[in-house]
């Protein structure tokens, strides 16, 4: 088994529908095997820890895979942007709550005014 060919495999998706599996397609292209052979190779690699599943990305990658620096920087930048968006959303929610409270107070004052006017008419 040429498991060393897969230890640095980039992250790929595996699908229960074998025809849609990037991992099985990769195994077939590297080994030249057929689908049943690729499935057997996938099971072997998985069971021996040569490829590992990443829950966060829901992908399979080689056990020794290290993302390149550009990809790492992209993730850091993306993480910062997500944090910034969360901060903006939190600020906007606070503003919405203040506006809702102001709206409720105005509505209450309007209703009191209408009540007062109606009492003075009659």
Secondary structure by P-SEA (a helix, b strand, c coil): ccccccccccbbbbbccccccaaaaaaaaaccccaaaaaaaaaaaaaaccccccccccccccccccccaaaaaaaaaaaaaaaaaaaaaaaaaaaaaaaaaaaaaaaaaaaaaaaaaaaaac
